[in-house]
Amino acid sequence: MPVTAIDPRTALVVVDLQQGIVELPLAHPVDQVLARNAELLAEFRRRGLPVVLVNVAGGPPGRNDLGASFPAPPPQWTELAPQLGAAEGDHLVTKHARSAFTNTGLDEWLRGQGVTQIVVTGIATSSGVESTARDAHEQGYHVTVATDAVTDTDATAHEHTVARIYPRIAETGTVKDVLAALAHAS
């Protein structure tokens, strides 16, 4: 489905496009995902809209069926992918949970910027991106997911989340759809 509208004060939230994650085996070519994110970043910055760049540096301490929930990352693992071109004015968030909202102050920062909608992109579709989108939806933001600017380590999980989860909590569309909606919002 194409995106129907972009609020006048919409933020772009880019989740976990960092060295240690973009180097993992992924369901979609990472260079294309990064290029689409760079396209969105350029347009949001050009329009003076808020940009949030998120990295993950650990996880909550709880146990799960996979064992330790998140080992200590190696050096450079948390550095943002250079293709994002972090710019002056971007809001940087380091998280220790799947959602960019958990214990980071992101909600307060967004509300302080007057944001009513977020466009979410990044890795992993079924983990950090989904958790962030769910939290944003539950906190009353309009949520849009640019489905060709996300990927996952698991193609089946990616497809399930895009087809079954996102339509319940967000509008979905391609980067082209988001850019078209941005053009109509002006």
Residue pairs with C-beta under 8 A, 6 or more apart in sequence:
1 167
1 171
1 172
1 173
2 173
2 174
2 177
2 180
2 181
3 144
3 171
3 172
3 173
3 177
3 178
3 180
3 181
4 171
4 181
5 142
5 181
5 184
5 185
6 117
6 119
6 144
6 178
6 181
6 182
6 184
6 185
7 116
7 117
7 142
7 185
8 116
8 185
9 49
9 50
9 113
9 114
9 115
9 116
9 117
10 49
10 50
10 115
10 116
10 117
10 118
10 119
10 142
10 144
10 182
10 185
11 44
11 49
11 50
11 51
11 52
11 110
11 113
11 115
11 117
11 118
11 119
12 40
12 41
12 44
12 49
12 50
12 51
12 52
12 118
12 119
12 121
13 52
13 54
13 100
13 106
13 118
13 119
13 120
13 121
13 122
13 132
13 136
14 37
14 40
14 41
14 51
14 52
14 53
14 54
14 84
14 121
14 122
15 54
15 100
15 120
15 121
15 122
15 123
15 128
15 129
15 132
16 54
16 55
16 56
16 122
16 123
16 124
16 128
16 129
17 33
17 34
17 37
17 53
17 80
17 81
17 83
17 84
17 121
17 122
17 123
18 55
18 56
18 77
18 78
18 79
18 80
18 81
19 76
19 77
19 78
19 79
19 80
19 81
20 73
20 74
20 76
20 77
20 78
21 56
21 123
21 124
22 30
22 34
22 81
22 123
24 153
25 153
26 33
26 123
26 151
26 152
26 153
27 125
27 151
27 152
27 153
27 154
27 155
27 158
28 151
28 158
30 151
32 148
33 123
33 148
33 149
33 150
33 151
34 81
34 83
34 84
35 83
36 121
36 146
36 148
36 149
36 175
37 83
37 84
37 121
37 122
37 149
38 83
38 84
38 85
39 175
39 179
40 119
40 121
40 146
40 149
40 175
40 178
40 179
41 51
41 84
41 85
43 179
43 182
44 50
44 51
44 119
45 51
45 87
45 89
45 90
47 182
47 186
50 91
50 110
50 113
50 115
51 87
51 89
51 90
51 91
52 90
52 91
52 92
52 93
52 100
52 106
52 109
52 110
52 118
53 80
53 84
53 86
53 90
53 91
53 92
53 93
54 92
54 93
54 94
54 95
54 100
54 122
54 128
54 132
55 78
55 79
55 80
55 92
55 93
55 94
55 95
56 70
56 78
56 94
56 95
56 96
56 98
56 128
57 73
57 78
57 94
57 95
57 96
58 70
58 72
58 73
58 96
59 69
59 70
59 96
59 97
59 98
60 69
60 70
60 96
60 97
61 69
62 69
63 69
70 96
78 94
80 86
86 92
91 106
91 109
93 100
93 104
93 106
94 104
95 102
95 103
95 104
95 128
96 102
96 103
97 103
97 131
98 127
98 128
98 130
98 131
98 132
99 128
99 131
99 132
99 134
99 135
100 106
100 128
100 131
100 132
100 135
101 107
101 132
101 135
101 136
101 139
102 131
102 135
107 139
110 118
110 141
115 141
116 141
116 142
117 141
117 142
117 143
117 144
118 136
118 141
118 142
118 143
118 144
119 144
119 145
119 146
119 178
120 129
120 132
120 133
120 136
120 143
120 144
120 145
120 146
120 150
120 170
121 129
121 145
121 146
121 149
121 150
122 128
122 129
122 149
122 150
123 129
123 150
123 151
123 152
123 153
124 130
124 150
124 151
124 152
124 153
124 154
124 157
124 158
125 150
125 151
125 152
125 157
125 158
125 161
125 162
126 152
126 154
126 157
126 158
126 160
126 161
126 165
127 152
129 145
129 150
129 161
130 161
130 165
130 166
133 143
133 145
133 166
133 169
133 170
134 165
134 169
136 143
137 143
137 169
137 170
142 171
143 169
143 170
143 171
144 170
144 171
144 172
144 173
144 178
144 181
145 162
145 166
145 170
145 171
145 172
146 172
146 173
146 174
146 175
146 177
146 178
147 162
147 166
147 172
147 173
147 174
148 174
148 175
149 175
150 158
150 162
151 158
152 158
152 161
162 172
166 172
173 181
